[in-house]
Amino acid sequence: MHELLNFAEFIIDALLSLVKFIIIAYAILSWLIAFDIVNLRNQFVYRVSRALDGIVRPILRPIQRILPAMGGLDFSPIILFIVIGGVQNYLLHPFFSWLHGLVGGGVAL
């Protein structure tokens, strides 16, 4: 059972890391588009932009509702990045340590 919990912790941590990577890619691409370095008329750039937007926008929307408008600057990706890092560093391991304790005593790492 401990191996299954270790695997679940690994998968959740990897997915959170993937979301962080997608947020970075989304921010960089939006800056490149805003500064007209890449153009949405390029079919590949358009498709990548739409895919990243479809993944990141639903996650950012609740944060954007809470944050006030900052004159065109969007700090919601930074806030989300910090929250995901906090979950990875301070909540994920203690939660799975607690689960290990529930299923049979000590932590098998």
N, CA, C and O atoms as CSV, one atom per row, in Angstrom:
chain,resi,resn,atom,element,x,y,z
A,1,MET,N,N,0.823,-1.194,0.000
A,1,MET,CA,C,0.000,0.000,0.000
A,1,MET,C,C,0.867,1.258,0.000
A,1,MET,O,O,0.503,2.278,-0.585
A,2,HIS,N,N,2.034,1.167,0.675
A,2,HIS,CA,C,2.915,2.326,0.723
A,2,HIS,C,C,3.433,2.691,-0.669
A,2,HIS,O,O,3.587,3.868,-0.994
A,3,GLU,N,N,3.701,1.665,-1.486
A,3,GLU,CA,C,4.183,1.932,-2.835
A,3,GLU,C,C,3.126,2.653,-3.668
A,3,GLU,O,O,3.441,3.538,-4.464
A,4,LEU,N,N,1.878,2.264,-3.474
A,4,LEU,CA,C,0.786,2.914,-4.199
A,4,LEU,C,C,0.648,4.382,-3.784
A,4,LEU,O,O,0.422,5.246,-4.631
A,5,LEU,N,N,0.784,4.663,-2.491
A,5,LEU,CA,C,0.735,6.048,-2.022
A,5,LEU,C,C,1.929,6.848,-2.528
A,5,LEU,O,O,1.787,8.014,-2.896
A,6,ASN,N,N,3.117,6.219,-2.548
A,6,ASN,CA,C,4.292,6.909,-3.103
A,6,ASN,C,C,4.089,7.236,-4.572
A,6,ASN,O,O,4.458,8.318,-5.030
A,7,PHE,N,N,3.497,6.295,-5.317
A,7,PHE,CA,C,3.239,6.525,-6.731
A,7,PHE,C,C,2.211,7.643,-6.920
A,7,PHE,O,O,2.373,8.487,-7.803
A,8,ALA,N,N,1.165,7.657,-6.107
A,8,ALA,CA,C,0.153,8.715,-6.202
A,8,ALA,C,C,0.771,10.074,-5.889
A,8,ALA,O,O,0.465,11.064,-6.553
A,9,GLU,N,N,1.635,10.125,-4.885
A,9,GLU,CA,C,2.316,11.388,-4.564
A,9,GLU,C,C,3.196,11.838,-5.724
A,9,GLU,O,O,3.227,13.024,-6.050
A,10,PHE,N,N,3.905,10.911,-6.348
A,10,PHE,CA,C,4.746,11.235,-7.500
A,10,PHE,C,C,3.913,11.783,-8.655
A,10,PHE,O,O,4.288,12.778,-9.275
A,11,ILE,N,N,2.791,11.140,-8.944
A,11,ILE,CA,C,1.934,11.572,-10.056
A,11,ILE,C,C,1.374,12.968,-9.792
A,11,ILE,O,O,1.391,13.815,-10.685
A,12,ILE,N,N,0.883,13.218,-8.590
A,12,ILE,CA,C,0.327,14.543,-8.269
A,12,ILE,C,C,1.406,15.605,-8.344
A,12,ILE,O,O,1.169,16.691,-8.875
A,13,ASP,N,N,2.593,15.310,-7.821
A,13,ASP,CA,C,3.703,16.261,-7.882
A,13,ASP,C,C,4.111,16.530,-9.329
A,13,ASP,O,O,4.389,17.673,-9.691
A,14,ALA,N,N,4.148,15.484,-10.159
A,14,ALA,CA,C,4.508,15.658,-11.566
A,14,ALA,C,C,3.461,16.485,-12.313
A,14,ALA,O,O,3.811,17.318,-13.149
A,15,LEU,N,N,2.184,16.262,-12.018
A,15,LEU,CA,C,1.132,17.046,-12.669
A,15,LEU,C,C,1.187,18.513,-12.260
A,15,LEU,O,O,0.979,19.397,-13.091
A,16,LEU,N,N,1.466,18.776,-10.988
A,16,LEU,CA,C,1.607,20.162,-10.541
A,16,LEU,C,C,2.821,20.828,-11.198
A,16,LEU,O,O,2.766,22.007,-11.546
A,17,SER,N,N,3.907,20.086,-11.365
A,17,SER,CA,C,5.078,20.614,-12.059
A,17,SER,C,C,4.759,20.887,-13.525
A,17,SER,O,O,5.224,21.880,-14.085
A,18,LEU,N,N,3.978,20.022,-14.146
A,18,LEU,CA,C,3.571,20.237,-15.531
A,18,LEU,C,C,2.715,21.493,-15.663
A,18,LEU,O,O,2.873,22.250,-16.621
A,19,VAL,N,N,1.819,21.718,-14.720
A,19,VAL,CA,C,0.994,22.929,-14.746
A,19,VAL,C,C,1.881,24.163,-14.602
A,19,VAL,O,O,1.650,25.169,-15.272
A,20,LYS,N,N,2.891,24.097,-13.739
A,20,LYS,CA,C,3.818,25.226,-13.601
A,20,LYS,C,C,4.552,25.493,-14.914
A,20,LYS,O,O,4.723,26.649,-15.302
A,21,PHE,N,N,4.984,24.437,-15.597
A,21,PHE,CA,C,5.651,24.586,-16.885
A,21,PHE,C,C,4.703,25.207,-17.919
A,21,PHE,O,O,5.111,26.071,-18.694
A,22,ILE,N,N,3.458,24.773,-17.930
A,22,ILE,CA,C,2.475,25.321,-18.868
A,22,ILE,C,C,2.214,26.793,-18.578
A,22,ILE,O,O,2.037,27.581,-19.507
A,23,ILE,N,N,2.188,27.175,-17.302
A,23,ILE,CA,C,2.000,28.588,-16.941
A,23,ILE,C,C,3.166,29.425,-17.465
A,23,ILE,O,O,2.957,30.518,-17.990
A,24,ILE,N,N,4.388,28.918,-17.326
A,24,ILE,CA,C,5.558,29.642,-17.831
A,24,ILE,C,C,5.474,29.785,-19.346
A,24,ILE,O,O,5.719,30.866,-19.882
A,25,ALA,N,N,5.130,28.705,-20.036
A,25,ALA,CA,C,5.014,28.764,-21.493
A,25,ALA,C,C,3.924,29.745,-21.921
A,25,ALA,O,O,4.093,30.491,-22.885
A,26,TYR,N,N,2.811,29.736,-21.200
A,26,TYR,CA,C,1.705,30.650,-21.492
A,26,TYR,C,C,2.140,32.108,-21.329
A,26,TYR,O,O,1.847,32.946,-22.181
A,27,ALA,N,N,2.837,32.403,-20.239
A,27,ALA,CA,C,3.282,33.778,-19.984
A,27,ALA,C,C,4.286,34.233,-21.040
A,27,ALA,O,O,4.187,35.350,-21.548
A,28,ILE,N,N,5.246,33.379,-21.370
A,28,ILE,CA,C,6.252,33.753,-22.366
A,28,ILE,C,C,5.607,33.963,-23.724
A,28,ILE,O,O,5.921,34.937,-24.408
A,29,LEU,N,N,4.711,33.071,-24.129
A,29,LEU,CA,C,4.057,33.233,-25.426
A,29,LEU,C,C,3.193,34.484,-25.459
A,29,LEU,O,O,3.145,35.169,-26.480
A,30,SER,N,N,2.511,34.794,-24.363
A,30,SER,CA,C,1.682,36.003,-24.359
A,30,SER,C,C,2.538,37.256,-24.466
A,30,SER,O,O,2.133,38.228,-25.103
A,31,TRP,N,N,3.719,37.247,-23.849
A,31,TRP,CA,C,4.632,38.384,-23.988
A,31,TRP,C,C,5.151,38.490,-25.422
A,31,TRP,O,O,5.243,39.588,-25.970
A,32,LEU,N,N,5.489,37.360,-26.025
A,32,LEU,CA,C,5.985,37.381,-27.402
A,32,LEU,C,C,4.920,37.901,-28.359
A,32,LEU,O,O,5.232,38.618,-29.310
A,33,ILE,N,N,3.683,37.547,-28.114
A,33,ILE,CA,C,2.583,38.046,-28.944
A,33,ILE,C,C,2.351,39.524,-28.677
A,33,ILE,O,O,2.138,40.293,-29.614
A,34,ALA,N,N,2.390,39.938,-27.408
A,34,ALA,CA,C,2.141,41.336,-27.061
A,34,ALA,C,C,3.203,42.267,-27.642
A,34,ALA,O,O,2.887,43.383,-28.052
A,35,PHE,N,N,4.441,41.824,-27.681
A,35,PHE,CA,C,5.519,42.644,-28.225
A,35,PHE,C,C,5.720,42.426,-29.726
A,35,PHE,O,O,6.687,42.916,-30.309
A,36,ASP,N,N,4.799,41.687,-30.341
A,36,ASP,CA,C,4.782,41.443,-31.782
A,36,ASP,C,C,6.059,40.766,-32.285
A,36,ASP,O,O,6.530,41.039,-33.389
A,37,ILE,N,N,6.602,39.887,-31.461
A,37,ILE,CA,C,7.754,39.094,-31.880
A,37,ILE,C,C,7.276,37.879,-32.662
A,37,ILE,O,O,7.894,37.487,-33.651
A,38,VAL,N,N,6.188,37.293,-32.220
A,38,VAL,CA,C,5.522,36.233,-32.984
A,38,VAL,C,C,4.118,36.718,-33.303
A,38,VAL,O,O,3.569,37.574,-32.609
A,39,ASN,N,N,3.555,36.171,-34.343
A,39,ASN,CA,C,2.276,36.646,-34.834
A,39,ASN,C,C,1.265,35.507,-34.829
A,39,ASN,O,O,1.591,34.368,-35.164
A,40,LEU,N,N,0.037,35.829,-34.447
A,40,LEU,CA,C,-1.014,34.809,-34.418
A,40,LEU,C,C,-1.469,34.381,-35.806
A,40,LEU,O,O,-2.217,33.412,-35.936
A,41,ARG,N,N,-1.033,35.081,-36.838
A,41,ARG,CA,C,-1.362,34.644,-38.203
A,41,ARG,C,C,-0.605,33.371,-38.574
A,41,ARG,O,O,-1.017,32.637,-39.472
A,42,ASN,N,N,0.504,33.114,-37.880
A,42,ASN,CA,C,1.220,31.858,-38.057
A,42,ASN,C,C,0.348,30.755,-37.459
A,42,ASN,O,O,-0.020,30.814,-36.286
A,43,GLN,N,N,0.026,29.767,-38.256
A,43,GLN,CA,C,-0.909,28.721,-37.845
A,43,GLN,C,C,-0.420,27.948,-36.617
A,43,GLN,O,O,-1.211,27.644,-35.725
A,44,PHE,N,N,0.876,27.629,-36.564
A,44,PHE,CA,C,1.428,26.897,-35.428
A,44,PHE,C,C,1.330,27.725,-34.152
A,44,PHE,O,O,0.907,27.217,-33.114
A,45,VAL,N,N,1.716,28.984,-34.223
A,45,VAL,CA,C,1.653,29.866,-33.059
A,45,VAL,C,C,0.211,30.019,-32.594
A,45,VAL,O,O,-0.062,30.024,-31.394
A,46,TYR,N,N,-0.705,30.141,-33.539
A,46,TYR,CA,C,-2.119,30.267,-33.198
A,46,TYR,C,C,-2.623,29.032,-32.456
A,46,TYR,O,O,-3.314,29.147,-31.443
A,47,ARG,N,N,-2.276,27.854,-32.963
A,47,ARG,CA,C,-2.736,26.619,-32.322
A,47,ARG,C,C,-2.133,26.438,-30.926
A,47,ARG,O,O,-2.832,26.042,-29.993
A,48,VAL,N,N,-0.850,26.725,-30.784
A,48,VAL,CA,C,-0.209,26.609,-29.471
A,48,VAL,C,C,-0.828,27.615,-28.503
A,48,VAL,O,O,-1.090,27.297,-27.343
A,49,SER,N,N,-1.055,28.826,-28.993
A,49,SER,CA,C,-1.649,29.860,-28.151
A,49,SER,C,C,-3.053,29.463,-27.699
A,49,SER,O,O,-3.400,29.634,-26.530
A,50,ARG,N,N,-3.848,28.943,-28.603
A,50,ARG,CA,C,-5.207,28.504,-28.250
A,50,ARG,C,C,-5.184,27.343,-27.260
A,50,ARG,O,O,-5.996,27.297,-26.336
A,51,ALA,N,N,-4.249,26.398,-27.453
A,51,ALA,CA,C,-4.153,25.253,-26.548
A,51,ALA,C,C,-3.748,25.707,-25.138
A,51,ALA,O,O,-4.359,25.302,-24.149
A,52,LEU,N,N,-2.723,26.543,-25.060
A,52,LEU,CA,C,-2.292,27.042,-23.754
A,52,LEU,C,C,-3.382,27.878,-23.098
A,52,LEU,O,O,-3.601,27.780,-21.890
A,53,ASP,N,N,-4.062,28.694,-23.885
A,53,ASP,CA,C,-5.141,29.515,-23.361
A,53,ASP,C,C,-6.282,28.643,-22.825
A,53,ASP,O,O,-6.866,28.945,-21.785
A,54,GLY,N,N,-6.589,27.573,-23.536
A,54,GLY,CA,C,-7.645,26.673,-23.095
A,54,GLY,C,C,-7.315,25.927,-21.819
A,54,GLY,O,O,-8.212,25.567,-21.057
A,55,ILE,N,N,-6.027,25.692,-21.578
A,55,ILE,CA,C,-5.611,25.001,-20.364
A,55,ILE,C,C,-5.515,25.965,-19.190
A,55,ILE,O,O,-5.980,25.658,-18.092
A,56,VAL,N,N,-4.911,27.137,-19.419
A,56,VAL,CA,C,-4.569,28.041,-18.321
A,56,VAL,C,C,-5.729,28.944,-17.909
A,56,VAL,O,O,-5.905,29.195,-16.717
A,57,ARG,N,N,-6.519,29.436,-18.850
A,57,ARG,CA,C,-7.598,30.389,-18.515
A,57,ARG,C,C,-8.582,29.869,-17.464
A,57,ARG,O,O,-8.916,30.615,-16.543
A,58,PRO,N,N,-9.065,28.616,-17.558
A,58,PRO,CA,C,-9.992,28.151,-16.510
A,58,PRO,C,C,-9.359,28.089,-15.120
A,58,PRO,O,O,-10.049,28.254,-14.113
A,59,ILE,N,N,-8.056,27.854,-15.065
A,59,ILE,CA,C,-7.369,27.804,-13.783
A,59,ILE,C,C,-7.159,29.217,-13.242
A,59,ILE,O,O,-7.240,29.437,-12.034
A,60,LEU,N,N,-6.893,30.169,-14.126
A,60,LEU,CA,C,-6.614,31.547,-13.709
A,60,LEU,C,C,-7.876,32.345,-13.390
A,60,LEU,O,O,-7.819,33.304,-12.621
A,61,ARG,N,N,-8.995,31.968,-13.963
A,61,ARG,CA,C,-10.225,32.752,-13.815
A,61,ARG,C,C,-10.621,33.041,-12.364
A,61,ARG,O,O,-10.966,34.183,-12.060
A,62,PRO,N,N,-10.588,32.052,-11.448
A,62,PRO,CA,C,-10.944,32.378,-10.055
A,62,PRO,C,C,-9.986,33.394,-9.416
A,62,PRO,O,O,-10.413,34.240,-8.630
A,63,ILE,N,N,-8.713,33.309,-9.749
A,63,ILE,CA,C,-7.747,34.263,-9.205
A,63,ILE,C,C,-7.986,35.645,-9.790
A,63,ILE,O,O,-7.865,36.646,-9.084
A,64,GLN,N,N,-8.325,35.712,-11.075
A,64,GLN,CA,C,-8.569,37.002,-11.725
A,64,GLN,C,C,-9.815,37.678,-11.172
A,64,GLN,O,O,-9.901,38.906,-11.179
A,65,ARG,N,N,-10.780,36.903,-10.693
A,65,ARG,CA,C,-11.967,37.496,-10.071
A,65,ARG,C,C,-11.634,38.164,-8.747
A,65,ARG,O,O,-12.250,39.163,-8.377
A,66,ILE,N,N,-10.658,37.613,-8.033
A,66,ILE,CA,C,-10.285,38.139,-6.724
A,66,ILE,C,C,-9.361,39.344,-6.843
A,66,ILE,O,O,-9.535,40.337,-6.136
A,67,LEU,N,N,-8.374,39.258,-7.740
A,67,LEU,CA,C,-7.402,40.346,-7.893
A,67,LEU,C,C,-8.050,41.561,-8.546
A,67,LEU,O,O,-8.840,41.415,-9.479
A,68,PRO,N,N,-7.728,42.742,-8.069
A,68,PRO,CA,C,-8.246,43.939,-8.739
A,68,PRO,C,C,-7.521,44.180,-10.062
A,68,PRO,O,O,-6.423,43.667,-10.278
A,69,ALA,N,N,-8.141,44.960,-10.942
A,69,ALA,CA,C,-7.514,45.309,-12.216
A,69,ALA,C,C,-6.285,46.172,-11.949
A,69,ALA,O,O,-6.337,47.100,-11.142
A,70,MET,N,N,-5.195,45.870,-12.617
A,70,MET,CA,C,-3.934,46.562,-12.370
A,70,MET,C,C,-3.449,47.289,-13.616
A,70,MET,O,O,-2.255,47.260,-13.913
A,71,GLY,N,N,-4.324,47.925,-14.334
A,71,GLY,CA,C,-3.913,48.710,-15.492
A,71,GLY,C,C,-3.319,47.895,-16.622
A,71,GLY,O,O,-2.318,48.301,-17.213
A,72,GLY,N,N,-3.898,46.781,-16.929
A,72,GLY,CA,C,-3.422,45.965,-18.041
A,72,GLY,C,C,-2.425,44.883,-17.644
A,72,GLY,O,O,-2.098,44.026,-18.465
A,73,LEU,N,N,-1.940,44.899,-16.422
A,73,LEU,CA,C,-1.013,43.868,-15.958
A,73,LEU,C,C,-1.788,42.743,-15.282
A,73,LEU,O,O,-2.670,42.986,-14.458
A,74,ASP,N,N,-1.451,41.529,-15.638
A,74,ASP,CA,C,-2.130,40.364,-15.083
A,74,ASP,C,C,-1.156,39.610,-14.185
A,74,ASP,O,O,-0.222,38.971,-14.669
A,75,PHE,N,N,-1.377,39.689,-12.885
A,75,PHE,CA,C,-0.517,39.015,-11.926
A,75,PHE,C,C,-1.041,37.642,-11.531
A,75,PHE,O,O,-0.425,36.963,-10.710
A,76,SER,N,N,-2.152,37.225,-12.094
A,76,SER,CA,C,-2.734,35.938,-11.715
A,76,SER,C,C,-1.825,34.738,-12.019
A,76,SER,O,O,-1.814,33.800,-11.222
A,77,PRO,N,N,-1.057,34.711,-13.130
A,77,PRO,CA,C,-0.142,33.572,-13.317
A,77,PRO,C,C,0.928,33.497,-12.227
A,77,PRO,O,O,1.325,32.406,-11.818
A,78,ILE,N,N,1.394,34.654,-11.761
A,78,ILE,CA,C,2.405,34.659,-10.701
A,78,ILE,C,C,1.806,34.114,-9.411
A,78,ILE,O,O,2.436,33.312,-8.721
A,79,ILE,N,N,0.590,34.547,-9.083
A,79,ILE,CA,C,-0.084,34.068,-7.877
A,79,ILE,C,C,-0.309,32.554,-7.963
A,79,ILE,O,O,-0.057,31.832,-6.998
A,80,LEU,N,N,-0.779,32.080,-9.107
A,80,LEU,CA,C,-1.007,30.643,-9.287
A,80,LEU,C,C,0.295,29.867,-9.166
A,80,LEU,O,O,0.325,28.801,-8.552
A,81,PHE,N,N,1.367,30.387,-9.743
A,81,PHE,CA,C,2.673,29.743,-9.666
A,81,PHE,C,C,3.121,29.615,-8.206
A,81,PHE,O,O,3.632,28.571,-7.801
A,82,ILE,N,N,2.927,30.678,-7.420
A,82,ILE,CA,C,3.301,30.663,-6.004
A,82,ILE,C,C,2.438,29.668,-5.232
A,82,ILE,O,O,2.948,28.937,-4.383
A,83,VAL,N,N,1.142,29.632,-5.515
A,83,VAL,CA,C,0.247,28.703,-4.820
A,83,VAL,C,C,0.624,27.255,-5.128
A,83,VAL,O,O,0.676,26.422,-4.222
A,84,ILE,N,N,0.884,26.953,-6.384
A,84,ILE,CA,C,1.267,25.582,-6.746
A,84,ILE,C,C,2.585,25.203,-6.076
A,84,ILE,O,O,2.725,24.087,-5.575
A,85,GLY,N,N,3.548,26.119,-6.063
A,85,GLY,CA,C,4.813,25.844,-5.375
A,85,GLY,C,C,4.611,25.590,-3.893
A,85,GLY,O,O,5.245,24.705,-3.319
A,86,GLY,N,N,3.731,26.363,-3.269
A,86,GLY,CA,C,3.439,26.148,-1.854
A,86,GLY,C,C,2.787,24.806,-1.599
A,86,GLY,O,O,3.122,24.121,-0.633
A,87,VAL,N,N,1.857,24.428,-2.461
A,87,VAL,CA,C,1.209,23.120,-2.315
A,87,VAL,C,C,2.250,22.011,-2.453
A,87,VAL,O,O,2.251,21.058,-1.674
A,88,GLN,N,N,3.135,22.133,-3.444
A,88,GLN,CA,C,4.157,21.106,-3.633
A,88,GLN,C,C,5.119,21.034,-2.449
A,88,GLN,O,O,5.473,19.942,-2.005
A,89,ASN,N,N,5.537,22.172,-1.942
A,89,ASN,CA,C,6.573,22.182,-0.911
A,89,ASN,C,C,6.044,21.973,0.501
A,89,ASN,O,O,6.746,21.397,1.333
A,90,TYR,N,N,4.837,22.420,0.793
A,90,TYR,CA,C,4.382,22.424,2.172
A,90,TYR,C,C,3.138,21.584,2.463
A,90,TYR,O,O,2.859,21.315,3.632
A,91,LEU,N,N,2.398,21.168,1.473
A,91,LEU,CA,C,1.176,20.408,1.732
A,91,LEU,C,C,1.232,18.969,1.227
A,91,LEU,O,O,0.709,18.061,1.874
A,92,LEU,N,N,1.857,18.761,0.086
A,92,LEU,CA,C,1.803,17.447,-0.552
A,92,LEU,C,C,2.473,16.365,0.297
A,92,LEU,O,O,1.856,15.339,0.587
A,93,HIS,N,N,3.721,16.580,0.696
A,93,HIS,CA,C,4.432,15.560,1.478
A,93,HIS,C,C,3.793,15.327,2.853
A,93,HIS,O,O,3.617,14.169,3.231
A,94,PRO,N,N,3.437,16.370,3.621
A,94,PRO,CA,C,2.763,16.094,4.900
A,94,PRO,C,C,1.441,15.344,4.742
A,94,PRO,O,O,1.107,14.492,5.566
A,95,PHE,N,N,0.693,15.655,3.694
A,95,PHE,CA,C,-0.570,14.953,3.468
A,95,PHE,C,C,-0.328,13.464,3.218
A,95,PHE,O,O,-1.016,12.616,3.787
A,96,PHE,N,N,0.648,13.151,2.369
A,96,PHE,CA,C,0.916,11.743,2.088
A,96,PHE,C,C,1.583,11.049,3.263
A,96,PHE,O,O,1.409,9.843,3.433
A,97,SER,N,N,2.342,11.771,4.077
A,97,SER,CA,C,2.879,11.182,5.312
A,97,SER,C,C,1.734,10.805,6.245
A,97,SER,O,O,1.765,9.749,6.877
A,98,TRP,N,N,0.730,11.663,6.328
A,98,TRP,CA,C,-0.444,11.377,7.136
A,98,TRP,C,C,-1.176,10.139,6.603
A,98,TRP,O,O,-1.607,9.284,7.377
A,99,LEU,N,N,-1.312,10.052,5.269
A,99,LEU,CA,C,-1.956,8.870,4.686
A,99,LEU,C,C,-1.162,7.608,4.966
A,99,LEU,O,O,-1.745,6.559,5.239
A,100,HIS,N,N,0.163,7.695,4.901
A,100,HIS,CA,C,0.994,6.530,5.233
A,100,HIS,C,C,0.740,6.084,6.667
A,100,HIS,O,O,0.671,4.889,6.955
A,101,GLY,N,N,0.602,7.055,7.561
A,101,GLY,CA,C,0.318,6.735,8.955
A,101,GLY,C,C,-1.034,6.056,9.121
A,101,GLY,O,O,-1.198,5.197,9.987
A,102,LEU,N,N,-1.993,6.434,8.302
A,102,LEU,CA,C,-3.319,5.812,8.385
A,102,LEU,C,C,-3.330,4.364,7.932
A,102,LEU,O,O,-4.044,3.532,8.491
A,103,VAL,N,N,-2.525,4.068,6.905
A,103,VAL,CA,C,-2.579,2.706,6.337
A,103,VAL,C,C,-1.628,1.716,6.987
A,103,VAL,O,O,-1.649,0.530,6.659
A,104,GLY,N,N,-0.787,2.194,7.914
A,104,GLY,CA,C,0.035,1.161,8.537
A,104,GLY,C,C,1.289,1.624,9.227
A,104,GLY,O,O,2.332,0.986,9.080
A,105,GLY,N,N,1.238,2.659,9.940
A,105,GLY,CA,C,2.397,3.027,10.750
A,105,GLY,C,C,3.332,3.981,10.066
A,105,GLY,O,O,2.914,5.021,9.557
A,106,GLY,N,N,4.599,3.630,10.052
A,106,GLY,CA,C,5.661,4.533,9.598
A,106,GLY,C,C,5.608,4.852,8.123
A,106,GLY,O,O,4.904,4.210,7.344
A,107,VAL,N,N,6.361,5.847,7.769
A,107,VAL,CA,C,6.427,6.289,6.376
A,107,VAL,C,C,7.469,5.456,5.672
A,107,VAL,O,O,8.610,5.365,6.125
A,108,ALA,N,N,7.082,4.847,4.562
A,108,ALA,CA,C,8.017,4.084,3.742
A,108,ALA,C,C,8.396,4.909,2.530
A,108,ALA,O,O,7.664,4.940,1.541
A,109,LEU,N,N,9.534,5.576,2.601
A,109,LEU,CA,C,9.968,6.406,1.467
A,109,LEU,C,C,11.119,5.826,0.755
A,109,LEU,O,O,11.599,6.406,-0.219
